[in-house]
Amino acid sequence: MQVNITARHIEVTPAIEEYIRRKAERLPRYFDRVQQIDVVLEKLPHEYKVEILTDVEKHRDFIATGSHEDLYACVDVVCDRAVRQLTDWNQRIKQHKP
């Protein structure tokens, strides 16, 4: 699985990059068909915006977005949303009866 980090108007330090990778690498635990994760960081005038695009096999991308004054808190919020999306989709697939 590949994790891509893109930054707009912000410099990604090694500490931030490691934190994001550690959080993003946990996502396949909740759904095993994750192929790629793209994380987009953006600095707005008074807050940070983070977007996680999760590429899943045989489904369109799951997109989780969030904004917060603290970058680490923003990453936490968006990762929680991505986990929720993957968990809900996994439950939906398991309950599907052909």
Beta strands, then each sheet from edge to edge (+ up, - down):
strand 1: 2-8
strand 2: 34-43
strand 3: 48-56
strand 4: 62-68
sheet 1: 1+ 2+ 3- 4+
end
